[in-house]
Amino acid sequence: MAKAAFVRNKPHVNVGTIGHVDHGKTTLTAAITKILAESGGAEFVPFDQIDNAPEERERGITIATAHVEYET
């Protein structure tokens, strides 16, 4: 099955967060999705759902990268 054509009607921007452990990177990402979900630009992703690996959830830290999509 062919993929649907991607319509590029807005600029594409990648946003990365870098920082030390427990400095709020995941919390910031969750907050951005919450604000944008209110305007229909994203699906809200709670901070405890961004980390996927069992060890990440158990320890409450992000070890690997995570990907969240939203639009403005």
PQR file with spaces between the fields and no chain letter, atoms N, CA, C, O and H, PARSE charges and radii, in Angstrom:
ATOM       1  N    MET     1       0.835   -1.167    0.000 -0.4000 1.5000
ATOM       2  CA   MET     1       0.000    0.000    0.000 -0.0000 2.0000
ATOM       3  C    MET     1       0.889    1.242    0.000  0.5500 1.7000
ATOM       4  O    MET     1       1.856    1.321    0.758 -0.5500 1.4000
ATOM       5  N    ALA     2       0.560    2.196   -0.842 -0.4000 1.5000
ATOM       6  CA   ALA     2       1.338    3.429   -0.940 -0.0000 2.0000
ATOM       7  C    ALA     2       0.993    4.367    0.207  0.5500 1.7000
ATOM       8  O    ALA     2      -0.142    4.406    0.682 -0.5500 1.4000
ATOM       9  H    ALA     2      -0.226    2.132   -1.458  0.4000 1.0000
ATOM      10  N    LYS     3       1.985    5.112    0.636 -0.4000 1.5000
ATOM      11  CA   LYS     3       1.758    6.102    1.687 -0.0000 2.0000
ATOM      12  C    LYS     3       1.036    7.306    1.105  0.5500 1.7000
ATOM      13  O    LYS     3       1.178    7.619   -0.077 -0.5500 1.4000
ATOM      14  H    LYS     3       2.907    5.080    0.250  0.4000 1.0000
ATOM      15  N    ALA     4       0.260    7.975    1.948 -0.4000 1.5000
ATOM      16  CA   ALA     4      -0.411    9.206    1.524 -0.0000 2.0000
ATOM      17  C    ALA     4       0.635   10.294    1.305  0.5500 1.7000
ATOM      18  O    ALA     4       1.658   10.339    1.988 -0.5500 1.4000
ATOM      19  H    ALA     4       0.144    7.720    2.908  0.4000 1.0000
ATOM      20  N    ALA     5       0.362   11.163    0.350 -0.4000 1.5000
ATOM      21  CA   ALA     5       1.279   12.266    0.068 -0.0000 2.0000
ATOM      22  C    ALA     5       1.348   13.214    1.250  0.5500 1.7000
ATOM      23  O    ALA     5       0.321   13.553    1.839 -0.5500 1.4000
ATOM      24  H    ALA     5      -0.469   11.127   -0.205  0.4000 1.0000
ATOM      25  N    PHE     6       2.543   13.642    1.598 -0.4000 1.5000
ATOM      26  CA   PHE     6       2.738   14.573    2.695 -0.0000 2.0000
ATOM      27  C    PHE     6       2.544   15.982    2.175  0.5500 1.7000
ATOM      28  O    PHE     6       3.245   16.418    1.262 -0.5500 1.4000
ATOM      29  H    PHE     6       3.377   13.367    1.119  0.4000 1.0000
ATOM      30  N    VAL     7       1.605   16.685    2.750 -0.4000 1.5000
ATOM      31  CA   VAL     7       1.345   18.068    2.356 -0.0000 2.0000
ATOM      32  C    VAL     7       2.124   18.976    3.295  0.5500 1.7000
ATOM      33  O    VAL     7       1.867   19.010    4.498 -0.5500 1.4000
ATOM      34  H    VAL     7       1.036   16.332    3.493  0.4000 1.0000
ATOM      35  N    ARG     8       3.065   19.699    2.741 -0.4000 1.5000
ATOM      36  CA   ARG     8       3.903   20.585    3.545 -0.0000 2.0000
ATOM      37  C    ARG     8       3.363   22.003    3.428  0.5500 1.7000
ATOM      38  O    ARG     8       3.743   22.756    2.532 -0.5500 1.4000
ATOM      39  H    ARG     8       3.274   19.671    1.764  0.4000 1.0000
ATOM      40  N    ASN     9       2.467   22.355    4.352 -0.4000 1.5000
ATOM      41  CA   ASN     9       1.906   23.706    4.325 -0.0000 2.0000
ATOM      42  C    ASN     9       2.437   24.573    5.469  0.5500 1.7000
ATOM      43  O    ASN     9       2.035   25.727    5.616 -0.5500 1.4000
ATOM      44  H    ASN     9       2.158   21.743    5.080  0.4000 1.0000
ATOM      45  N    LYS    10       3.343   24.012    6.279 -0.4000 1.5000
ATOM      46  CA   LYS    10       3.975   24.760    7.368 -0.0000 2.0000
ATOM      47  C    LYS    10       5.447   24.388    7.408  0.5500 1.7000
ATOM      48  O    LYS    10       5.820   23.299    6.971 -0.5500 1.4000
ATOM      49  H    LYS    10       3.670   23.075    6.160  0.4000 1.0000
ATOM      50  N    PRO    11       6.284   25.269    7.922 -0.5600 1.5000
ATOM      51  CA   PRO    11       7.693   24.907    8.066  0.2800 2.0000
ATOM      52  C    PRO    11       7.847   23.775    9.074  0.5500 1.7000
ATOM      53  O    PRO    11       7.117   23.712   10.063 -0.5500 1.4000
ATOM      54  N    HIS    12       8.790   22.890    8.823 -0.4000 1.5000
ATOM      55  CA   HIS    12       9.071   21.772    9.728 -0.0000 2.0000
ATOM      56  C    HIS    12      10.241   22.157   10.621  0.5500 1.7000
ATOM      57  O    HIS    12      11.288   22.590   10.141 -0.5500 1.4000
ATOM      58  H    HIS    12       9.383   22.941    8.019  0.4000 1.0000
ATOM      59  N    VAL    13      10.052   21.995   11.912 -0.4000 1.5000
ATOM      60  CA   VAL    13      11.095   22.345   12.876 -0.0000 2.0000
ATOM      61  C    VAL    13      11.280   21.174   13.839  0.5500 1.7000
ATOM      62  O    VAL    13      10.310   20.662   14.399 -0.5500 1.4000
ATOM      63  H    VAL    13       9.201   21.643   12.302  0.4000 1.0000
ATOM      64  N    ASN    14      12.515   20.760   14.023 -0.4000 1.5000
ATOM      65  CA   ASN    14      12.829   19.755   15.036 -0.0000 2.0000
ATOM      66  C    ASN    14      13.257   20.484   16.303  0.5500 1.7000
ATOM      67  O    ASN    14      14.112   21.369   16.263 -0.5500 1.4000
ATOM      68  H    ASN    14      13.302   21.175   13.568  0.4000 1.0000
ATOM      69  N    VAL    15      12.662   20.108   17.415 -0.4000 1.5000
ATOM      70  CA   VAL    15      12.997   20.707   18.698 -0.0000 2.0000
ATOM      71  C    VAL    15      13.644   19.630   19.556  0.5500 1.7000
ATOM      72  O    VAL    15      13.059   18.572   19.786 -0.5500 1.4000
ATOM      73  H    VAL    15      11.968   19.389   17.447  0.4000 1.0000
ATOM      74  N    GLY    16      14.842   19.905   20.022 -0.4000 1.5000
ATOM      75  CA   GLY    16      15.534   18.956   20.887 -0.0000 2.0000
ATOM      76  C    GLY    16      15.737   19.553   22.266  0.5500 1.7000
ATOM      77  O    GLY    16      15.909   20.763   22.414 -0.5500 1.4000
ATOM      78  H    GLY    16      15.317   20.765   19.835  0.4000 1.0000
ATOM      79  N    THR    17      15.714   18.702   23.261 -0.4000 1.5000
ATOM      80  CA   THR    17      16.002   19.152   24.624 -0.0000 2.0000
ATOM      81  C    THR    17      17.229   18.407   25.128  0.5500 1.7000
ATOM      82  O    THR    17      17.321   17.184   25.020 -0.5500 1.4000
ATOM      83  H    THR    17      15.575   17.720   23.140  0.4000 1.0000
ATOM      84  N    ILE    18      18.151   19.152   25.670 -0.4000 1.5000
ATOM      85  CA   ILE    18      19.390   18.583   26.194 -0.0000 2.0000
ATOM      86  C    ILE    18      19.614   19.176   27.574  0.5500 1.7000
ATOM      87  O    ILE    18      19.449   20.380   27.771 -0.5500 1.4000
ATOM      88  H    ILE    18      18.076   20.145   25.757  0.4000 1.0000
ATOM      89  N    GLY    19      19.987   18.343   28.521 -0.4000 1.5000
ATOM      90  CA   GLY    19      20.267   18.852   29.858 -0.0000 2.0000
ATOM      91  C    GLY    19      20.658   17.734   30.795  0.5500 1.7000
ATOM      92  O    GLY    19      20.649   16.561   30.421 -0.5500 1.4000
ATOM      93  H    GLY    19      20.121   17.365   28.360  0.4000 1.0000
ATOM      94  N    HIS    20      20.992   18.097   31.988 -0.4000 1.5000
ATOM      95  CA   HIS    20      21.389   17.139   33.005 -0.0000 2.0000
ATOM      96  C    HIS    20      20.184   16.351   33.509  0.5500 1.7000
ATOM      97  O    HIS    20      19.036   16.735   33.287 -0.5500 1.4000
ATOM      98  H    HIS    20      20.999   19.050   32.291  0.4000 1.0000
ATOM      99  N    VAL    21      20.462   15.261   34.182 -0.4000 1.5000
ATOM     100  CA   VAL    21      19.422   14.431   34.780 -0.0000 2.0000
ATOM     101  C    VAL    21      18.588   15.273   35.745  0.5500 1.7000
ATOM     102  O    VAL    21      19.126   16.072   36.512 -0.5500 1.4000
ATOM     103  H    VAL    21      21.395   14.949   34.363  0.4000 1.0000
ATOM     104  N    ASP    22      17.274   15.086   35.698 -0.4000 1.5000
ATOM     105  CA   ASP    22      16.322   15.763   36.602 -0.0000 2.0000
ATOM     106  C    ASP    22      16.262   17.276   36.434  0.5500 1.7000
ATOM     107  O    ASP    22      15.938   17.990   37.383 -0.5500 1.4000
ATOM     108  H    ASP    22      16.837   14.438   35.075  0.4000 1.0000
ATOM     109  N    HIS    23      16.569   17.771   35.240 -0.4000 1.5000
ATOM     110  CA   HIS    23      16.455   19.207   34.998 -0.0000 2.0000
ATOM     111  C    HIS    23      15.187   19.578   34.237  0.5500 1.7000
ATOM     112  O    HIS    23      15.013   20.739   33.867 -0.5500 1.4000
ATOM     113  H    HIS    23      16.832   17.190   34.469  0.4000 1.0000
ATOM     114  N    GLY    24      14.284   18.600   33.994 -0.4000 1.5000
ATOM     115  CA   GLY    24      12.960   18.918   33.467 -0.0000 2.0000
ATOM     116  C    GLY    24      12.757   18.767   31.978  0.5500 1.7000
ATOM     117  O    GLY    24      11.802   19.329   31.441 -0.5500 1.4000
ATOM     118  H    GLY    24      14.426   17.657   34.295  0.4000 1.0000
ATOM     119  N    LYS    25      13.608   18.038   31.287 -0.4000 1.5000
ATOM     120  CA   LYS    25      13.460   17.884   29.834 -0.0000 2.0000
ATOM     121  C    LYS    25      12.155   17.183   29.474  0.5500 1.7000
ATOM     122  O    LYS    25      11.424   17.650   28.600 -0.5500 1.4000
ATOM     123  H    LYS    25      14.383   17.581   31.723  0.4000 1.0000
ATOM     124  N    THR    26      11.859   16.080   30.131 -0.4000 1.5000
ATOM     125  CA   THR    26      10.634   15.331   29.860 -0.0000 2.0000
ATOM     126  C    THR    26       9.415   16.118   30.309  0.5500 1.7000
ATOM     127  O    THR    26       8.390   16.112   29.626 -0.5500 1.4000
ATOM     128  H    THR    26      12.453   15.701   30.841  0.4000 1.0000
ATOM     129  N    THR    27       9.509   16.788   31.436 -0.4000 1.5000
ATOM     130  CA   THR    27       8.399   17.612   31.932 -0.0000 2.0000
ATOM     131  C    THR    27       8.099   18.745   30.962  0.5500 1.7000
ATOM     132  O    THR    27       6.932   19.040   30.704 -0.5500 1.4000
ATOM     133  H    THR    27      10.341   16.792   31.991  0.4000 1.0000
ATOM     134  N    LEU    28       9.133   19.386   30.420 -0.4000 1.5000
ATOM     135  CA   LEU    28       8.945   20.453   29.433 -0.0000 2.0000
ATOM     136  C    LEU    28       8.248   19.912   28.183  0.5500 1.7000
ATOM     137  O    LEU    28       7.326   20.542   27.664 -0.5500 1.4000
ATOM     138  H    LEU    28      10.081   19.146   30.630  0.4000 1.0000
ATOM     139  N    THR    29       8.683   18.759   27.705 -0.4000 1.5000
ATOM     140  CA   THR    29       8.063   18.162   26.524 -0.0000 2.0000
ATOM     141  C    THR    29       6.589   17.866   26.773  0.5500 1.7000
ATOM     142  O    THR    29       5.751   18.134   25.912 -0.5500 1.4000
ATOM     143  H    THR    29       9.431   18.247   28.127  0.4000 1.0000
ATOM     144  N    ALA    30       6.265   17.320   27.935 -0.4000 1.5000
ATOM     145  CA   ALA    30       4.871   17.047   28.281 -0.0000 2.0000
ATOM     146  C    ALA    30       4.063   18.336   28.355  0.5500 1.7000
ATOM     147  O    ALA    30       2.918   18.377   27.905 -0.5500 1.4000
ATOM     148  H    ALA    30       6.946   17.103   28.635  0.4000 1.0000
ATOM     149  N    ALA    31       4.654   19.392   28.922 -0.4000 1.5000
ATOM     150  CA   ALA    31       3.957   20.680   29.024 -0.0000 2.0000
ATOM     151  C    ALA    31       3.670   21.270   27.646  0.5500 1.7000
ATOM     152  O    ALA    31       2.601   21.838   27.423 -0.5500 1.4000
ATOM     153  H    ALA    31       5.584   19.358   29.288  0.4000 1.0000
ATOM     154  N    ILE    32       4.613   21.138   26.728 -0.4000 1.5000
ATOM     155  CA   ILE    32       4.398   21.633   25.361 -0.0000 2.0000
ATOM     156  C    ILE    32       3.244   20.892   24.712  0.5500 1.7000
ATOM     157  O    ILE    32       2.390   21.516   24.083 -0.5500 1.4000
ATOM     158  H    ILE    32       5.482   20.676   26.909  0.4000 1.0000
ATOM     159  N    THR    33       3.198   19.566   24.852 -0.4000 1.5000
ATOM     160  CA   THR    33       2.090   18.815   24.246 -0.0000 2.0000
ATOM     161  C    THR    33       0.764   19.175   24.904  0.5500 1.7000
ATOM     162  O    THR    33      -0.266   19.185   24.230 -0.5500 1.4000
ATOM     163  H    THR    33       3.892   19.059   25.364  0.4000 1.0000
ATOM     164  N    LYS    34       0.761   19.468   26.193 -0.4000 1.5000
ATOM     165  CA   LYS    34      -0.484   19.847   26.880 -0.0000 2.0000
ATOM     166  C    LYS    34      -1.025   21.159   26.327  0.5500 1.7000
ATOM     167  O    LYS    34      -2.212   21.263   26.019 -0.5500 1.4000
ATOM     168  H    LYS    34       1.597   19.460   26.740  0.4000 1.0000
ATOM     169  N    ILE    35      -0.163   22.154   26.201 -0.4000 1.5000
ATOM     170  CA   ILE    35      -0.597   23.459   25.679 -0.0000 2.0000
ATOM     171  C    ILE    35      -1.080   23.322   24.236  0.5500 1.7000
ATOM     172  O    ILE    35      -2.120   23.871   23.873 -0.5500 1.4000
ATOM     173  H    ILE    35       0.802   22.069   26.452  0.4000 1.0000
ATOM     174  N    LEU    36      -0.327   22.593   23.416 -0.4000 1.5000
ATOM     175  CA   LEU    36      -0.715   22.451   22.014 -0.0000 2.0000
ATOM     176  C    LEU    36      -1.952   21.570   21.851  0.5500 1.7000
ATOM     177  O    LEU    36      -2.696   21.743   20.886 -0.5500 1.4000
ATOM     178  H    LEU    36       0.519   22.148   23.711  0.4000 1.0000
ATOM     179  N    ALA    37      -2.190   20.638   22.760 -0.4000 1.5000
ATOM     180  CA   ALA    37      -3.397   19.804   22.691 -0.0000 2.0000
ATOM     181  C    ALA    37      -4.649   20.663   22.881  0.5500 1.7000
ATOM     182  O    ALA    37      -5.696   20.377   22.301 -0.5500 1.4000
ATOM     183  H    ALA    37      -1.585   20.498   23.544  0.4000 1.0000
ATOM     184  N    GLU    38      -4.539   21.701   23.682 -0.4000 1.5000
ATOM     185  CA   GLU    38      -5.679   22.598   23.899 -0.0000 2.0000
ATOM     186  C    GLU    38      -6.087   23.328   22.626  0.5500 1.7000
ATOM     187  O    GLU    38      -7.251   23.698   22.468 -0.5500 1.4000
ATOM     188  H    GLU    38      -3.688   21.934   24.153  0.4000 1.0000
ATOM     189  N    SER    39      -5.133   23.538   21.713 -0.4000 1.5000
ATOM     190  CA   SER    39      -5.458   24.213   20.450 -0.0000 2.0000
ATOM     191  C    SER    39      -5.592   23.230   19.291  0.5500 1.7000
ATOM     192  O    SER    39      -5.774   23.648   18.147 -0.5500 1.4000
ATOM     193  H    SER    39      -4.188   23.237   21.842  0.4000 1.0000
ATOM     194  N    GLY    40      -5.504   21.933   19.570 -0.4000 1.5000
ATOM     195  CA   GLY    40      -5.662   20.926   18.534 -0.0000 2.0000
ATOM     196  C    GLY    40      -4.393   20.618   17.766  0.5500 1.7000
ATOM     197  O    GLY    40      -4.449   19.932   16.746 -0.5500 1.4000
ATOM     198  H    GLY    40      -5.356   21.594   20.499  0.4000 1.0000
ATOM     199  N    GLY    41      -3.244   21.109   18.230 -0.4000 1.5000
ATOM     200  CA   GLY    41      -1.989   20.909   17.518 -0.0000 2.0000
ATOM     201  C    GLY    41      -1.233   19.664   17.901  0.5500 1.7000
ATOM     202  O    GLY    41      -0.217   19.346   17.283 -0.5500 1.4000
ATOM     203  H    GLY    41      -3.199   21.666   19.059  0.4000 1.0000
ATOM     204  N    ALA    42      -1.705   18.945   18.912 -0.4000 1.5000
ATOM     205  CA   ALA    42      -0.993   17.752   19.358 -0.0000 2.0000
ATOM     206  C    ALA    42      -1.921   16.916   20.213  0.5500 1.7000
ATOM     207  O    ALA    42      -2.981   17.368   20.646 -0.5500 1.4000
ATOM     208  H    ALA    42      -2.530   19.204   19.414  0.4000 1.0000
ATOM     209  N    GLU    43      -1.500   15.695   20.443 -0.4000 1.5000
ATOM     210  CA   GLU    43      -2.179   14.853   21.418 -0.0000 2.0000
ATOM     211  C    GLU    43      -1.374   14.951   22.708  0.5500 1.7000
ATOM     212  O    GLU    43      -0.155   14.781   22.693 -0.5500 1.4000
ATOM     213  H    GLU    43      -0.639   15.328   20.091  0.4000 1.0000
ATOM     214  N    PHE    44      -2.045   15.223   23.823 -0.4000 1.5000
ATOM     215  CA   PHE    44      -1.344   15.366   25.097 -0.0000 2.0000
ATOM     216  C    PHE    44      -0.660   14.057   25.459  0.5500 1.7000
ATOM     217  O    PHE    44      -1.276   12.993   25.407 -0.5500 1.4000
ATOM     218  H    PHE    44      -3.036   15.361   23.836  0.4000 1.0000
ATOM     219  N    VAL    45       0.612   14.136   25.824 -0.4000 1.5000
ATOM     220  CA   VAL    45       1.389   12.986   26.266 -0.0000 2.0000
ATOM     221  C    VAL    45       1.896   13.300   27.670  0.5500 1.7000
ATOM     222  O    VAL    45       2.772   14.150   27.830 -0.5500 1.4000
ATOM     223  H    VAL    45       1.113   15.001   25.866  0.4000 1.0000
ATOM     224  N    PRO    46       1.353   12.622   28.704 -0.5600 1.5000
ATOM     225  CA   PRO    46       1.830   12.881   30.069  0.2800 2.0000
ATOM     226  C    PRO    46       3.298   12.516   30.212  0.5500 1.7000
ATOM     227  O    PRO    46       3.806   11.650   29.500 -0.5500 1.4000
ATOM     228  N    PHE    47       3.975   13.184   31.141 -0.4000 1.5000
ATOM     229  CA   PHE    47       5.413   12.966   31.288 -0.0000 2.0000
ATOM     230  C    PHE    47       5.754   11.512   31.572  0.5500 1.7000
ATOM     231  O    PHE    47       6.806   11.035   31.146 -0.5500 1.4000
ATOM     232  H    PHE    47       3.562   13.887   31.720  0.4000 1.0000
ATOM     233  N    ASP    48       4.887   10.796   32.285 -0.4000 1.5000
ATOM     234  CA   ASP    48       5.195    9.403   32.613 -0.0000 2.0000
ATOM     235  C    ASP    48       4.927    8.444   31.467  0.5500 1.7000
ATOM     236  O    ASP    48       5.180    7.246   31.590 -0.5500 1.4000
ATOM     237  H    ASP    48       4.032   11.183   32.631  0.4000 1.0000
ATOM     238  N    GLN    49       4.417    8.958   30.352 -0.4000 1.5000
ATOM     239  CA   GLN    49       4.191    8.129   29.166 -0.0000 2.0000
ATOM     240  C    GLN    49       5.228    8.382   28.076  0.5500 1.7000
ATOM     241  O    GLN    49       5.256    7.661   27.078 -0.5500 1.4000
ATOM     242  H    GLN    49       4.211    9.932   30.252  0.4000 1.0000
ATOM     243  N    ILE    50       6.071    9.380   28.244 -0.4000 1.5000
ATOM     244  CA   ILE    50       7.078    9.697   27.225 -0.0000 2.0000
ATOM     245  C    ILE    50       8.205    8.675   27.254  0.5500 1.7000
ATOM     246  O    ILE    50       8.678    8.244   26.202 -0.5500 1.4000
ATOM     247  H    ILE    50       6.049    9.966   29.054  0.4000 1.0000
ATOM     248  N    ASP    51       8.634    8.289   28.428 -0.4000 1.5000
ATOM     249  CA   ASP    51       9.690    7.274   28.549 -0.0000 2.0000
ATOM     250  C    ASP    51       9.081    5.903   28.287  0.5500 1.7000
ATOM     251  O    ASP    51       8.053    5.555   28.869 -0.5500 1.4000
ATOM     252  H    ASP    51       8.251    8.638   29.283  0.4000 1.0000
ATOM     253  N    ASN    52       9.719    5.117   27.405 -0.4000 1.5000
ATOM     254  CA   ASN    52       9.134    3.857   26.965 -0.0000 2.0000
ATOM     255  C    ASN    52       9.706    2.615   27.623  0.5500 1.7000
ATOM     256  O    ASN    52       8.965    1.673   27.904 -0.5500 1.4000
ATOM     257  H    ASN    52      10.554    5.399   26.933  0.4000 1.0000
ATOM     258  N    ALA    53      10.981    2.593   27.869 -0.4000 1.5000
ATOM     259  CA   ALA    53      11.621    1.383   28.383 -0.0000 2.0000
ATOM     260  C    ALA    53      11.213    1.127   29.838  0.5500 1.7000
ATOM     261  O    ALA    53      11.051    2.070   30.612 -0.5500 1.4000
ATOM     262  H    ALA    53      11.583    3.358   27.641  0.4000 1.0000
ATOM     263  N    PRO    54      11.050   -0.140   30.209 -0.5600 1.5000
ATOM     264  CA   PRO    54      10.668   -0.465   31.594  0.2800 2.0000
ATOM     265  C    PRO    54      11.622    0.123   32.632  0.5500 1.7000
ATOM     266  O    PRO    54      11.176    0.604   33.674 -0.5500 1.4000
ATOM     267  N    GLU    55      12.931    0.093   32.361 -0.4000 1.5000
ATOM     268  CA   GLU    55      13.896    0.643   33.313 -0.0000 2.0000
ATOM     269  C    GLU    55      13.722    2.154   33.458  0.5500 1.7000
ATOM     270  O    GLU    55      13.877    2.696   34.552 -0.5500 1.4000
ATOM     271  H    GLU    55      13.293   -0.297   31.514  0.4000 1.0000
ATOM     272  N    GLU    56      13.398    2.834   32.353 -0.4000 1.5000
ATOM     273  CA   GLU    56      13.181    4.279   32.406 -0.0000 2.0000
ATOM     274  C    GLU    56      11.982    4.594   33.294  0.5500 1.7000
ATOM     275  O    GLU    56      12.035    5.497   34.129 -0.5500 1.4000
ATOM     276  H    GLU    56      13.272    2.393   31.464  0.4000 1.0000
ATOM     277  N    ARG    57      10.910    3.847   33.106 -0.4000 1.5000
ATOM     278  CA   ARG    57       9.708    4.090   33.907 -0.0000 2.0000
ATOM     279  C    ARG    57       9.940    3.728   35.370  0.5500 1.7000
ATOM     280  O    ARG    57       9.467    4.424   36.268 -0.5500 1.4000
ATOM     281  H    ARG    57      10.866    3.114   32.428  0.4000 1.0000
ATOM     282  N    GLU    58      10.659    2.651   35.605 -0.4000 1.5000
ATOM     283  CA   GLU    58      10.938    2.223   36.971 -0.0000 2.0000
ATOM     284  C    GLU    58      11.790    3.252   37.714  0.5500 1.7000
ATOM     285  O    GLU    58      11.518    3.578   38.870 -0.5500 1.4000
ATOM     286  H    GLU    58      11.044    2.085   34.875  0.4000 1.0000
ATOM     287  N    ARG    59      12.819    3.757   37.043 -0.4000 1.5000
ATOM     288  CA   ARG    59      13.745    4.694   37.677 -0.0000 2.0000
ATOM     289  C    ARG    59      13.299    6.147   37.547  0.5500 1.7000
ATOM     290  O    ARG    59      13.846    7.022   38.218 -0.5500 1.4000
ATOM     291  H    ARG    59      13.041    3.492   36.104  0.4000 1.0000
ATOM     292  N    GLY    60      12.300    6.417   36.680 -0.4000 1.5000
ATOM     293  CA   GLY    60      11.811    7.783   36.508 -0.0000 2.0000
ATOM     294  C    GLY    60      12.768    8.684   35.765  0.5500 1.7000
ATOM     295  O    GLY    60      12.763    9.899   35.965 -0.5500 1.4000
ATOM     296  H    GLY    60      11.856    5.706   36.135  0.4000 1.0000
ATOM     297  N    ILE    61      13.605    8.095   34.894 -0.4000 1.5000
ATOM     298  CA   ILE    61      14.558    8.883   34.117 -0.0000 2.0000
ATOM     299  C    ILE    61      14.505    8.449   32.663  0.5500 1.7000
ATOM     300  O    ILE    61      14.042    7.352   32.353 -0.5500 1.4000
ATOM     301  H    ILE    61      13.609    7.108   34.731  0.4000 1.0000
ATOM     302  N    THR    62      14.976    9.307   31.776 -0.4000 1.5000
ATOM     303  CA   THR    62      15.077    8.969   30.367 -0.0000 2.0000
ATOM     304  C    THR    62      16.496    8.516   30.079  0.5500 1.7000
ATOM     305  O    THR    62      17.458    9.233   30.352 -0.5500 1.4000
ATOM     306  H    THR    62      15.352   10.198   32.028  0.4000 1.0000
ATOM     307  N    ILE    63      16.615    7.311   29.523 -0.4000 1.5000
ATOM     308  CA   ILE    63      17.930    6.787   29.185 -0.0000 2.0000
ATOM     309  C    ILE    63      18.165    6.929   27.683  0.5500 1.7000
ATOM     310  O    ILE    63      19.227    7.380   27.255 -0.5500 1.4000
ATOM     311  H    ILE    63      15.834    6.729   29.302  0.4000 1.0000
ATOM     312  N    ALA    64      17.183    6.547   26.898 -0.4000 1.5000
ATOM     313  CA   ALA    64      17.272    6.651   25.443 -0.0000 2.0000
ATOM     314  C    ALA    64      16.462    7.861   24.977  0.5500 1.7000
ATOM     315  O    ALA    64      15.834    8.550   25.781 -0.5500 1.4000
ATOM     316  H    ALA    64      16.320    6.181   27.246  0.4000 1.0000
ATOM     317  N    THR    65      16.486    8.101   23.692 -0.4000 1.5000
ATOM     318  CA   THR    65      15.726    9.224   23.145 -0.0000 2.0000
ATOM     319  C    THR    65      14.247    8.875   23.035  0.5500 1.7000
ATOM     320  O    THR    65      13.878    7.702   22.990 -0.5500 1.4000
ATOM     321  H    THR    65      16.996    7.542   23.039  0.4000 1.0000
ATOM     322  N    ALA    66      13.420    9.887   22.991 -0.4000 1.5000
ATOM     323  CA   ALA    66      11.982    9.725   22.799 -0.0000 2.0000
ATOM     324  C    ALA    66      11.553   10.702   21.717  0.5500 1.7000
ATOM     325  O    ALA    66      12.218   11.710   21.476 -0.5500 1.4000
ATOM     326  H    ALA    66      13.720   10.840   23.027  0.4000 1.0000
ATOM     327  N    HIS    67      10.442   10.398   21.071 -0.4000 1.5000
ATOM     328  CA   HIS    67       9.958   11.225   19.970 -0.0000 2.0000
ATOM     329  C    HIS    67       8.498   11.572   20.214  0.5500 1.7000
ATOM     330  O    HIS    67       7.676   10.683   20.433 -0.5500 1.4000
ATOM     331  H    HIS    67       9.901    9.580   21.267  0.4000 1.0000
ATOM     332  N    VAL    68       8.174   12.849   20.176 -0.4000 1.5000
ATOM     333  CA   VAL    68       6.808   13.326   20.340 -0.0000 2.0000
ATOM     334  C    VAL    68       6.535   14.289   19.196  0.5500 1.7000
ATOM     335  O    VAL    68       7.346   15.174   18.926 -0.5500 1.4000
ATOM     336  H    VAL    68       8.842   13.572   19.998  0.4000 1.0000
ATOM     337  N    GLU    69       5.395   14.126   18.516 -0.4000 1.5000
ATOM     338  CA   GLU    69       5.050   15.019   17.403 -0.0000 2.0000
ATOM     339  C    GLU    69       3.973   15.994   17.819  0.5500 1.7000
ATOM     340  O    GLU    69       3.046   15.644   18.550 -0.5500 1.4000
ATOM     341  H    GLU    69       4.736   13.407   18.735  0.4000 1.0000
ATOM     342  N    TYR    70       4.103   17.217   17.348 -0.4000 1.5000
ATOM     343  CA   TYR    70       3.068   18.218   17.542 -0.0000 2.0000
ATOM     344  C    TYR    70       3.203   19.262   16.444  0.5500 1.7000
ATOM     345  O    TYR    70       4.237   19.363   15.785 -0.5500 1.4000
ATOM     346  H    TYR    70       4.856   17.502   16.754  0.4000 1.0000
ATOM     347  N    GLU    71       2.136   20.037   16.260 -0.4000 1.5000
ATOM     348  CA   GLU    71       2.194   21.119   15.276 -0.0000 2.0000
ATOM     349  C    GLU    71       1.572   22.363   15.870  0.5500 1.7000
ATOM     350  O    GLU    71       0.762   22.293   16.794 -0.5500 1.4000
ATOM     351  H    GLU    71       1.296   19.954   16.796  0.4000 1.0000
ATOM     352  N    THR    72       1.962   23.499   15.328 -0.4000 1.5000
ATOM     353  CA   THR    72       1.454   24.780   15.830 -0.0000 2.0000
ATOM     354  C    THR    72       0.567   25.425   14.802  0.5500 1.7000
ATOM     355  O    THR    72       0.040   26.512   15.036 -0.5500 1.4000
ATOM     356  H    THR    72       2.621   23.556   14.577  0.4000 1.0000
